[in-house]
Every structure is written in structure tokens, then in C-alpha cells.
């Protein structure tokens, strides 16, 4: 597993991260474990946050979206949305066809 890139795509009232990750196996169970691990890490870390986001938000992320690559192909996308967030404009969920805990997944 390798993190290719992480973007801070936060909005004025919503802390959001988008990441591209690469997995070395195309096994759904193992990929779901990686999705869970990376999403959890991005929810709580400020490592990838811009200075503006660090100044503005003193909280965990509200949204984490992943694009999962195997080789040169995207095999799935995932999105975690903080369901406890109130009065925050959140993105519409994807049309999920799988889940790992509260993380929605769309397999390609």
C-alpha cells in the first residue's frame, strides 16, 4: 500500500481530504482493510492540511474520499462522511455498492 497523493479540498465550513492510494493486491477484503486504515488516518491527522485549514479547523475531517489504484487502473472509490456534522454543507454520497464500517465504496 502506498499513498500517491493527498489533497486538502476543504471548504469554508467543511474539512475535506481527497487521496489517491495504490494497493499491491486486488483482493476486496484486503483492499477494504486498506481503505479503512487510510480513511481513519486521514480523519484524525493534520499532516496533509494546508496552513489555512489548520488555522480554521480544530477538529477531525468531515469528509475523506479515496481513489484506489491497482497498477495503472482505479479499482474503486470510497467516501466517508461525518454523519454527526451539523450545519455543514457535505457532498452528496456516491452510489455505493459496498461498505466497510461507515465508509461507502464503489467498485469499478
Secondary structure as GFF3:
##gff-version 3
##sequence-region A 1 108
A	DSSP	beta_strand	2	8	.	.	.	ID=ss1
A	DSSP	beta_strand	16	23	.	.	.	ID=ss2
A	DSSP	alpha_helix	28	44	.	.	.	ID=ss3
A	DSSP	alpha_helix	51	56	.	.	.	ID=ss4
A	DSSP	beta_strand	63	70	.	.	.	ID=ss5
A	DSSP	beta_strand	73	81	.	.	.	ID=ss6
A	DSSP	beta_strand	98	100	.	.	.	ID=ss7
A	DSSP	beta_strand	103	107	.	.	.	ID=ss8
###
